[in-house]
Amino acid sequence: MATPAEHASFLPPVLTFLAAAVVGVPVFRWLGQSAVLGYLVAGVLIGPSGLSLIAEPETAASVAEIGVVLLLFIVGLELHLSQLVSMRRDIFGLGAAQLVLCSLVLGGAGVLAGQPLGAAAVVGIALALSATAVALQLLEERGDLGSPYGSRAFAVLLFQDLSVVGILALMPLAASAGHGTGGPWLGEAALSTGRVLAAIAAAVLVGRYGLNPFFRLLAASGAREVMTAAALLVVLGTAMLMEKVGLSMAMGAFLAGILLAESNFRHQLEADIEPFRGMLLGLFFMSVGMSIDGGLVKTVWPALFGATFAAILVKVALVAGLFRLFGSDTLSALRGAAVLAPAGEFAFVLLPQAADLGLTGPTATRFAVALAALTMLIGPIMAKGLDRLIDARLSREAQAAAEDSPTELTEGAADARVLVIGFGRFGQILTQVLLAEGVPVTVIDKDVAQLRAATRFGFRIYYGDGTRLDVLRAAGIGKAELVCICVDDREAALKIVDIVHEEFVSVRTFVRAYDRLHAVELMNRDVDYQIRETSESALAFGWAALEGLGLSAEAAAARAEDVRKRDIARLVLQQAGALPEGATWLGGTEAGEVRPEPLTQPVRPARALNAQTRDLLGQDRRDAAERVLAKPVAEPNEPDEVQDEAQDDRHDDEGLGEPELETEGGRRDG
């Protein structure tokens, strides 16, 4: 019988991994680097080349591969078959060109370094493959997975995953070249291809006709944990099936995601899988860091680091050129190439198998494995550095243009009646209205991606920080009739308002308010117009909901208008400080605190439908009771009229149904 100590033996490595992640990732995020780099460095530190806190890194690597599997499953859930069909040119054109070209160049470098042709070919292919987990994580952190260059990068990764099957099948042929064993190999290859096609057909049939009824049956049972178990069963089962027939586990999980992309349970599955994906993917990155051979690095570090930087730069140059050839602009091509620069996870599969087949020697294999791991460690740093260089160059070019020809810039913007600062979702909708009326607009934004989007609208565009006076002058704010401040940073918006009111008194200010407190701060600065970014959309939503419940359009509109007027009245009272004693802003108890309060008092008290909500509401009520008990009791000789006035103030603040305050020219309208 196992002792308690044996039962607890798995805890030290688990705690080590968790502690390394909790410490390493926030540190690197604070330094402005990717979480991937934090995991990789944490793996180096706890692995054999660092503090040796993990005795068997190979065990962790086998478990961590599941993180890549779950990542590809979630990516598959976000895609549809029609999207894959539309990406066929990038998958089979760009993907094939990238793999072939990079393999030839990197393999040729291996031949020049003195390696045999077979060994150089395997190493070239292993380095030409890209790290799916690293690339997708970087794209996800940037929010660029759905961008054109992100879609092209994913197409390349997808082709690489598909090609691994053929690469693994060709390696025995390369090892047996010249020995007259081609016939048996061809038969085995045909049999392997048949197994792959049969497994894919089986997975498609089960996914198409079996999974939805299966999940409906489980959902009817009402057991949430069973749904989570079923999701893991489908993902890992499909992955294992594909691995058994020669495909990668990641490819099987991606296929499962594609099959479930149209399912009614897609969002539930994604929510169930996401926590496992994040932790196991972090474990995968740490296992890569642990795989770096510290002894080899110390022995041949000049050659190893030189080869690492050379491999990354070669891949960036080649892939960026191919991206440009397939229609990407220079900036997108460089960013796409940077995320594809690190060598892939399959390098740790191909290189050991090549050594077993005698294609590569022990020293060359160890060197190539360390080289692949170092590209995954250094690649994200270089990608981040490249982003900063690109942004800095654009900023310098914009400033140089403003300094070299300020008159030209100002004249170019002289007929722009509106200056829009911030071209995010809010700014884009605003400019659509102005564009429809033919109003000349100038746009300022420091987000390069948003500037690229603005070029499609035909606006004058300035790359720069709208909180800087020189940028505002170069954009021609002095000749504009009004400035629309649409940034989503409340402090930046307030700073821009102060600059405009101090330097350009004739320019009117229309500002997007982040929330109610921000709206009050803007009103105190006497802006010409402000609107909370969600207020009107929420009112329109409520209007539509009332119509959906059967109210007439006129009645629904009247109710929405009534709520709008009472909300404006409360906002103006809040600005004036006309609040009940002991409260601030909207019922808060501390300075600057804003709490939501109903404009219409509820008929019934709130009801909690589960234990967690009951505990939460109970705590809120206890806190409220303590605040009431802490208030000083009114003196008996307090004048009645004072008490009555205080009660009237409380009543007005709770209901606010009576006052209907006019707003000057739309100013201060919430």
N, C-alpha and C positions, 0 to 999 in steps of 0.2 A: 504493500500500500504506500502511495506517495506521501511524503512528509509535507507539513505546511511550508517548509522552506522550499521544497521542490515546486509546490504549487505557486509560490510567489516569485520563482526564479525569472519569470518573464517581465516582472515589474521594473527592475533596474534599466534594461535597455529602452523600455517604453518611456519611462520618466526622463531618460537621457535625451531621447528624440524630442519629447515635448518641451523640455527646458531649452534645448538648442534652438528650436523654432521660436519659442516665446521671446528669447533674448536676441537671436540673430536677425530675424526679419524686421522687427521695429527699428533696430539700429540702422540697417541699410535703407529702410524707407525714410528714416529721418535724414539720412545723408543724401537723399534724392535718387537712390538707386532702386532697381527692381527687386521685388520679393524673391525672384529666382536666384539672384546673386546672394541674398541673405541665406537661403537654404543651402546653396552650394558651399559657401564658406563655412557654415555651421557643420556641414558634413566633413569637410577637410579637418576641422578642429577636433571633432569627436572620433574620427576614424583612425586607422592604423598609422597614418602619416602625421597625426596630431597628438592628442592626449590618449589615444587608444582606449576610449571609454566603451567602444563597441567591439566585442570579441570576434563576431562573425558578420562582417559587412555583407557577405554573399546572401545570407538569409534575409536581411533587410531588403536587398535589391530584388529578390524574387517576390516579396510581398509588395514592394513599392511599385512594381510594374502595373499593379491593379489601378494605381492612380492615373496612369496614362490611358488605360482601358476606359475608365469612367469619364475622363476628359473627352475622349473621342465619342463616347456615347452621347454626352450632352451636346457636343457640336452637331452630331447627327440629328438630334431632336430639333435643332434650330433650322435645319435644311429640309427642303422638299425635293422630290424627284425632278420636278420641273427646273429647279434651280441647278441641280447637277447637270441636267441636259444643257442648260444655257451656258454652263461653265466648261463644256467639252473642249472648246478651243484652248482654253488656258490649261486644262488638265492634261490633255494628250499632246498639245503643241508646246506650250511653255514648259510644262513639267518634263516632257521628254528631252527638250533642248537643254534644260538646265542640268539634268542628270548626265546626259552624254557629254556635254561640253566640259562641265566641271570634272567629271571622271577622267577625261582625256588629258586635261591640263595638269591636274594634281597627280595622276598616274605618270605622266611624262616627267614631272618633277622627281618622282620616286626613281624612275629609270636613271635620270641624271645624277641622282644621289648614290647610284651604285646597286640598286635593288634589282633582282631578276624581274623579267617581264610579268610573270604571274603574280608575284608578291606586290609589285608596283600597281598592277591593275586592281587587286583586291583593296589595297590601302587607298587608292584613288577613289574607288566607288564608295568605300566606307566614309571617307571624308566629304565626298560630294553629297551624301545624304544629309538631311537637316534634322535638327532636334524638334520633333513635333510638339513635345510638351513645352519646351522653352519658347518656341515661336508663338504658339497659341496663348501662352500665359502673357507674353509681352504685348501681343495684340489686344488681349482682353484688358490688361491694365491701362492701355492707351485708349480703349474704346474704339479701336479701329478694325475690329474683326469684320464688320460689315462694310468697310470702306472699299473702294476699288482696289487699292494695293493690298489690303488685307484679304480680299477674296482671291486675288491672284496668288498671294503667298499660300493660302490654304489649298488652292488647286495644285500647286507644286508639291505640297506635303502629301496630298491625297495620291498623286501619281507615284511618289516615292514609296508610299505604303503598298500600293498595288504592285510595284516593280520588285519588291523584296522577294516575292514568291519566285519570280524568274531568276533573280540573282542567286538565291539559295540553290535553285535547281541547276544553274550553270556551273557552280563551283566544283561539283564532282567531275563534270566534263573537263574543266580546265585542269584539274589535278590528274586526270587519266589521259590527257592529250598525248598522242604518240604511242600509246600502249594498245591500240586496236580494240578498245572496249566501247566503241561508240554505239553498237547495236543494242546491248542490254540497257545502256543509259537512255536511249531513245524510247524504248518500251516502258521503262520506269517513269520517264517524264510524261508520256501519254497517260499512264495510269494515274499519276499524281494530278494531272490536269482534269481527268474525269472525276476524281474524288472532290476536287475543289468545286467544280461546276455542280455536282450533285449536292454538296453541302450548302452552297448558295441557294440552289433551287428549293431545298428543304426549308431553309431559314425564311425565304421569301413566302413560301406557301403558309407556313405556320404563322408568320407575322401578319400576313394579309387576312387570314381567315380564322386564326385561333386566339390571338392575343386580346383583341377587344372583348369577346365573350368571356375569356378567362379573367380579365380584370373587372368586368362587370359583376361576375359571380363573387369575386373577392370583396368588391366594394359593398355588395349587398350584405355581407357578413358584419360590416361595421367595425372590423378590427383593423385599425390603422397600421399597427406593426406588421400585420400580414401583408399589407400592400407594399411596405418597404422591403420585406423579405422577397416578395415576388419580383419587385423591380431589380433587386440584386441578382435574383435567380436568372432572369431573362438576360441581363447584361453579361454576367459571368458565364452563363451557360452557352450563349452564342459565341463569346470570345474563345471558350475552350474548344468548342466544335471547330471553329476556324483554325485554331492552332493545331488540332489533330490532323487536319487535312493539308497543312503546309502554309496556310495564311497566318498573318500576325494576329495576336489577340486584339490589338487595337483596331485592326480592320474589321474583325468580327463585331466588336462593340459599336463601331461606326455604322455598320450595316443594321444592327439592332435599332440604333437611334433613328436611322432613315425610315425603317419600317414602322416605327411608332410615332413619327412626326405628325401624322394625320390623326392620331388617336385622340379620343376625348380625354384620356388620362395623361396626356403629355405633360401638362404643367405640374400635376401631382407627382409624376415620376421624376421630373427634374428637381422638384423640391426635396424629394426623398433621397436622391442620389447626391445632391450638391455637398452636404457635409462630409460624406465619405471621400468624394473627389478631392476636395481641398486638402484634407489631411494626408491622404495617400500620395497625392501629387507632390506635396512638400517632402514627404518621406522619399519619393523617387529622386528628387533633386539632391537631397542629402546623401543618398546612396551613391550618386554619381561623384559627389565630392569625396566620399570615402574610398572610391575606387582609384583615385590618383595615387600612383606609386611614388611615395616620398623619397625613397632611396634612389630611384632612377632620376627623379627631378634634381636631386642634389648632385648626382654624378655628371649628368649631361645637360644641365640647365641652360647653357647658352644655345646649344643646338635645338633643344626642345622648345624654348620660348621663341626663338627665331622662327622655327617651323610653324609654331602656333600663329604668330602674327602674320606670317606670309600666307598661310592657308586661309585665314580670315579675310585678308585684303584681296587675295585672288578671287575668292568666292563673291565678295561684295562687288568687285569690278565686273566679273562675268555676269552675275545675276542682274545687276543694275542695267547692264547693256541689253540683256534679253528682255527685261521689263520695258525698257524704252522701245525696243523693237516691237513689242506687243501692245504699245499704245499708252503706257504710263508716262506721266511727266517726270522730269528729272528728280524732283523732291520725293515723289512717291516711289520712284524706282530705287533710290538710295535707301529709303526706309524699309522697303520690302526686302531688299538685298541684305540689310543689316540683321533683320530678324531671322533670315534663313542661313546666316553665316555659320553658326555653331554646328558641329558634326552631330549626327543623329544617334538616337538610342540604339538603332540597329547596328551601329559600329561595334557595340559590345557583344553582338551576336555573330556578326560576320567575321570579325578578326579571330576570335577563338576557334571558330569552325575552320577558318583557313589554316590556322596552325595545326589543327588535328588532321587536315588533309595533306599537310606538308607543303602548302603553298607559301607560307611565311615561316621564318625561323623564330625561335623564342625571343631573341633580342629585338627583332623588327616588330614582333607582335606587341611586346611590352611597350616599346616606344610609340607605336601607333595608337594603342589604347590610351596611354597617358596624353598623347597629342589630342585625341578626340575629347577626352575629359577636360583638358585645359581650354579647348575652343568653347566648350559649354560654360566654363567659368569666366573666360575673358570676353566672349562674344557679347553678352548682355551689357558689359561695361562699355565696350566700343559702340554698341548700338545707342546707348544713352548719350555717350560723348558726341556721336554723329548728329543726334537730334539737337543737342545744344549748339554745335557748330553751325548747323543749318539755320537755326533760329537767330543766332548772333549775326550771321552774315546778312540775313534778310533785314535785321534791325539796322545794321551799319549802312546797308544800301539805301534804306528809307531815309535815315538821317542825312546821309551824304547828298541824296537828291534834294532834300529840303534845304540844306546849307548851300549847295551849288547853285540852285535856281529857285530861291524862295518866291521870286516874283511870278515865275511861270506856274508854280504850284498854286499860289494864291489866285492868279488869274484863271487857272483851270477850274478852280472851285468857286469862282465868283458868282456864277449863275446858279449854284446849288442853294436852294432856299432852305434846305433842311440838312443838318449834320446829325447823323445817327452814330452813337458811340456804343458798340457792342452789337455783333451780328449773330447772336445765338438764335434759339427758337423764337423768343419774343421779338427780337429785332427783325428777323426775317418776315414774320407776319405783318409787322408794322410797315416795313418797306414795300410789301406787296400792295398795300392800300395806296401808298404814295405813288408807286409805279403805275398803278391802274389809272390814276388821275393825271399822270404825266408830270409829276412834281420832280424837279432835279434833286438828287440826293447824293451826299458824300458819306461814305462809311469809314469808320475807324475801328480797327480791332487788332489785338496782338496775338490772336489765335490763327496760325497759318492755315489750318484746315477750313476755318470759317471764311478766311479771305478768298480761298480757292472757290468756295461756294458762291461768294458774292460776285465773282467775275461773270457768272452765268446770267446775272441780272442786269448787267450793263452799267453798274454804278461806278463812280470814282472811288477808289479804294486806297486807303493809307494804312500801311502796317505801322503800328505804334501804340504806345500806352496813352489812353485818353486822359489820364490824370496828370500829364505833363503839358505845361503851358506852351512849349515850343511846338509840340505835335499839334495842338489845337490851332495855333496860329498858322502853321504850314497847311493845315486842312482848310483854311479859309473861314474860320468861325466868325471872324469879324464882319463878314459879308452875309452871313446866314440870317434868316429871320428867326429860326428857333433851333434849339439843340434837343434831340431826343436821347436821353441817357437810358440805355437798355441793358447795362451790365448787370450781372447777377451777384456782384460783390457790393454789399451795402456800404462799407466804408469807402470804397472807390467811388460809388455814386455820390456820397456826401461830399467827398473831396472835389469832384468835378463840379458840383453845384457851387461850392464856395469859390472855386477859381473863376467860373463863368460870371457869377454875381459881382465879383471884385474887379475883373478885367474887362468884361463885355456886358455892360449894364443894359444895353439895348436888346440883347438876345434873350428871347423867352426860353424858359426851361421846362420841358416836359419829361417826367422821370417815372421810371418803373420802380415801384416800391416792393421791397422783399416781403414785408409782413406789416402788421398793424403798427408796431412800435416804430419801424422804419418810416411808415407813412406819417406818423406824428412828427418825427424828426425833420422830415422834408417840409411839412407844413410850417414848422417853426422857422424854417429857412426861407419861407415865402416863395416857394416854387410856383410857377404858373399853373401847373397841372401835375397831379400824381395819381397813380392807380396801383392798387395792390395786384400783383400778377395773377392771383387766382380768384379775385372777388367777382368780376363780371362773368367769368366762365362758370363759376359755381352758381351764380344767380340764373344764368341761362340754362344750366343743367337742371336746377330746381324747377324752373318754368316748364321745361320739357317734361320733367317727371310728373308735374301736376296735370299736364295735358294727357300724358299717358295713363293717368288714373281716372280720366273721364271729364275733367274740368274743361270748360270752354277756353278758347285761346284768350278771350278778353279777361275772364276771371283769373286765369293763371298769370297773365301779364300784370294785372292789378295787384295780385298778391306779391309777385316778385318786386314790383315797384314800391309797395308798402315796406317790404323788408329793406330795400335799398335806402329809402328815406330814413328809416329808423336807425340803420347802420351808420349813415352819414351823420345823423344827429349825435349819436354816441361818440363817433370819432371826433367831432368838433368839441364836444364836452370834455373829452379826454385831453385834447390839446389845451383847452382853457383851464384844466385842472379842476373842473366842477365835478368832483367825485365824492362819494360818501366817506364819512370819517373812518379812518383806519384802513382804507383800501387805496390801492394805487392802480392806475391805468384801467384794467378791466377786471377788477376783483382780486388782483394780486396783493400779496402781503409784504412784498419787498420792493424797493425802488427798482424801476425798470422792468419789473416782471409783468408779463401779460398772460392772462388766463382766459380761455373762451368762456363766455357767459351767454345764456339764451336771451334772444330778444323777446321771445314769447315764452312765458313760464309754462312748464309742462303740467298736464292735468294729473298724471300719475307719477309717483316716484320711480326712479330707475330700478330695473330688476336685473340681477346677475344670473346668467344661465349656466355657469360652471363654477367650480370651487375656486379656481384662480381669480376669476373676476369678483367673486364674493369677498375674498380676502382683500383685494385691491380697494373695492368700494368701502369696505369696513374700515380700512386704514385711513382713507380720505375723510370719512365721517368722524373718526376719532380725532384726527388732526383739526378738523373744523371745530369740534366741540372744545378742544383745548384752547383754540384761539379765542372762542367766545368767553370761556371761563377766565382767560388771561386779561380780558378787557376790564378797565376800571368801571365800577358801578357808578351810574349817574347820581350826583348829589340830590338829596331830597328837595332842596330849595332851588333846584335849577328851574329857570323860567319855563313855563309850559310852551311858550311860543318857540323857544330854542329847540326843545325836544321835537315839537311838531315839524319844524323846519328840517331837522336832521332826518326825520322819518320820511318827509316828502322827498328829500334828496335820494334816500335809499330807494324809494319807490320809482323815482324817475330813472335811476340807473338800472334797476332791474327790468322795467318794462320798456321805457323809452318809446312808448307808443304815441305820446301826444305831440312833442315838439317836432316841427318840420322846419328845419333851418335852411334858408336859402344859401347857396354857394355862389360866389361871385364869378360869373363867367366860366363855370365848370371847375374853378380852382378849388382844391382840397376835396374834390369828389373822390370817395374811396372806391 
